[in-house]
Amino acid sequence: MSNDKLSEKQGYLAMFAFLDELYSKYGYSQLGSLLGSMTFFPDGSPVDDAIWNDWLRAIEKVKSDQVDATLTLKHLTDQSDNNDTDCHP
C-alpha cells in the first residue's frame, strides 16, 4: 500500500465504505463490538487483523473511485402501501 495521503473527503468515504461493508456483513447491533475490534495492542498491532484489512480495502476502493455515497430514493413495490420510500446510500 502506498503512503499517499487521503483528502478529508476520501477519508470520510473510506470510513463510509468500511462501515457499510461491516453493516452488510453483521448488521447494526454489531457496531459496539466493532469498536473493540478496532483497538490496538500496546505494541501497535491491530487486535483484529481482519478488521484492519477491511479498512485498508475500503481506502483502496475510495482511491480508485469505487465508492458512491449518493443518497437515492427507491420506491418499494413489494409493500401494500405504495407511498413508502426507502433511503439507500
Residue frames relative to the residue before (quaternion, step in Angstrom):
aa qw qx qy qz dx dy dz
M 1.0000 0.0000 0.0000 0.0000 0.00 0.00 0.00
S 0.4507 -0.7036 0.4825 0.2626 3.55 -0.93 0.90
N 0.4928 -0.6579 0.4900 0.2900 3.56 -1.30 0.30
D 0.2786 0.7732 -0.5221 0.2280 3.60 1.18 0.46
K 0.4008 -0.6976 0.5401 0.2469 3.55 -1.09 0.77
L 0.3810 -0.6965 0.5612 0.2339 3.53 -1.17 0.67
S 0.4630 -0.6166 0.5453 0.3287 3.54 -1.18 0.55
E 0.6827 -0.4537 0.3510 0.4525 3.58 -1.26 0.17
K 0.6755 0.4882 -0.2999 0.4640 3.57 0.90 -0.88
Q 0.6401 0.5163 -0.3334 0.4610 3.60 0.94 -0.79
G 0.6386 0.5189 -0.3215 0.4685 3.58 1.00 -0.79
Y 0.6418 0.5165 -0.3088 0.4752 3.54 1.01 -0.86
L 0.6878 0.4762 -0.2836 0.4688 3.58 0.87 -0.94
A 0.6030 0.5395 -0.3585 0.4656 3.58 1.10 -0.63
M 0.6579 0.4834 -0.3106 0.4868 3.59 0.95 -0.84
F 0.6107 0.5480 -0.3437 0.4568 3.58 1.02 -0.79
A 0.6824 0.4838 -0.2848 0.4682 3.58 0.82 -1.01
F 0.6331 0.5430 -0.3124 0.4547 3.55 1.02 -0.86
L 0.7194 0.4302 -0.2553 0.4819 3.59 0.75 -1.02
D 0.6127 0.5497 -0.3447 0.4514 3.59 1.07 -0.70
E 0.6521 0.5013 -0.3111 0.4761 3.58 0.95 -0.84
L 0.6730 0.4858 -0.2985 0.4711 3.58 0.93 -0.85
Y 0.6190 0.5294 -0.3413 0.4692 3.58 1.04 -0.75
S 0.6482 0.5204 -0.3132 0.4592 3.58 0.97 -0.86
K 0.6924 0.4790 -0.2722 0.4659 3.56 1.01 -0.80
Y 0.8603 0.2112 -0.0246 0.4634 3.56 0.74 -1.11
G 0.4593 -0.6804 0.4588 0.3400 3.61 1.12 -0.43
Y 0.7089 -0.5025 0.3146 0.3820 3.55 -1.27 0.46
S 0.6473 0.5641 -0.3343 0.3887 3.59 0.90 -0.84
Q 0.6447 0.5421 -0.3197 0.4339 3.59 1.18 -0.36
L 0.4705 0.7078 -0.4440 0.2838 3.63 1.17 -0.17
G 0.5903 0.5685 -0.3751 0.4332 3.62 1.09 -0.52
S 0.7035 0.4282 -0.2657 0.5011 3.55 0.86 -0.90
L 0.5311 0.6175 -0.4012 0.4191 3.57 1.22 -0.44
L 0.6507 0.5244 -0.3249 0.4427 3.57 0.88 -0.90
G 0.6398 0.5131 -0.3227 0.4725 3.57 1.01 -0.74
S 0.6644 0.5069 -0.2932 0.4643 3.55 1.05 -0.78
M 0.6626 0.5250 -0.2983 0.4431 3.57 1.19 -0.49
T 0.5212 0.6452 -0.4202 0.3680 3.60 1.22 -0.08
F 0.3801 -0.7124 0.5509 0.2109 3.53 -1.36 0.26
F 0.4965 -0.6082 0.5272 0.3251 3.52 -1.22 0.57
P 0.6831 -0.4945 0.3320 0.4227 3.63 -1.17 0.38
D 0.6685 0.4959 -0.3131 0.4573 3.62 1.10 -0.55
G 0.6012 -0.6022 0.3400 0.4004 3.60 1.31 0.05
S 0.5582 0.5957 -0.4044 0.4124 3.59 1.21 -0.10
P 0.5395 -0.6416 0.4296 0.3357 3.60 -1.05 0.70
V 0.5451 -0.6075 0.4719 0.3333 3.56 -1.12 0.73
D 0.7937 0.1555 -0.0551 0.5855 3.58 0.97 -0.87
D 0.3292 -0.7774 0.5059 0.1770 3.58 -0.28 1.26
A 0.6210 0.5527 -0.3518 0.4304 3.61 1.03 -0.70
I 0.6408 0.5075 -0.3226 0.4772 3.59 0.98 -0.82
W 0.6383 0.5256 -0.3236 0.4600 3.58 0.94 -0.87
N 0.6794 0.4827 -0.2899 0.4706 3.59 0.93 -0.86
D 0.5897 0.5420 -0.3614 0.4774 3.62 1.13 -0.60
W 0.6436 0.5262 -0.3097 0.4614 3.58 1.00 -0.87
L 0.6696 0.4936 -0.3004 0.4667 3.59 0.88 -0.91
R 0.6362 0.5153 -0.3226 0.4750 3.60 1.05 -0.73
A 0.6282 0.5303 -0.3327 0.4619 3.60 1.03 -0.76
I 0.6305 0.5226 -0.3314 0.4685 3.59 0.99 -0.79
E 0.6646 0.4991 -0.3074 0.4634 3.59 0.90 -0.86
K 0.6090 0.5442 -0.3500 0.4588 3.62 1.06 -0.70
V 0.6647 0.4981 -0.3022 0.4677 3.57 0.94 -0.89
K 0.6680 0.5132 -0.3038 0.4452 3.57 0.89 -0.92
S 0.7397 0.3657 -0.2232 0.5189 3.59 1.10 -0.58
D 0.5012 -0.7045 0.3857 0.3220 3.60 1.26 0.54
Q 0.3973 0.7215 -0.4754 0.3092 3.60 0.94 0.86
V 0.6416 0.5050 -0.3255 0.4768 3.61 1.26 0.09
D 0.0322 -0.7751 0.6309 -0.0143 3.55 -0.84 1.06
A 0.0696 -0.8214 0.5661 -0.0008 3.58 -0.40 1.23
T 0.3034 0.7664 -0.5044 0.2574 3.56 1.18 0.59
L 0.4036 -0.7048 0.5322 0.2391 3.56 -0.88 0.97
T 0.0058 0.7751 -0.6316 0.0151 3.57 -0.94 0.93
L 0.2917 -0.7301 0.5899 0.1842 3.54 -1.17 0.62
K 0.0923 -0.7961 0.5979 0.0105 3.54 -0.84 1.02
H 0.3827 -0.7167 0.5386 0.2231 3.55 -0.83 1.00
L 0.3230 -0.7461 0.5517 0.1860 3.56 -0.84 0.97
T 0.1795 -0.8215 0.5358 0.0766 3.58 -0.43 1.18
D 0.6596 0.5340 -0.3135 0.4261 3.58 1.18 -0.36
Q 0.6227 0.5095 -0.3562 0.4751 3.60 1.25 0.18
S 0.5901 -0.6123 0.3988 0.3431 3.56 -1.12 0.63
D 0.6901 0.4192 -0.2718 0.5235 3.62 1.09 -0.63
N 0.2827 -0.8090 0.4976 0.1344 3.57 -0.36 1.24
N 0.6029 0.5699 -0.3637 0.4236 3.62 1.23 -0.02
D 0.5012 0.6591 -0.4266 0.3638 3.61 1.23 -0.06
T 0.0519 -0.7563 0.6498 0.0548 3.53 -1.14 0.68
D 0.2212 -0.7549 0.6061 0.1180 3.51 -1.21 0.54
C 0.2878 -0.7605 0.5577 0.1667 3.58 -0.84 0.93
H 0.0014 0.7801 -0.6249 0.0302 3.54 -0.93 0.95
P 0.3957 -0.6946 0.5343 0.2746 3.58 -0.90 0.80
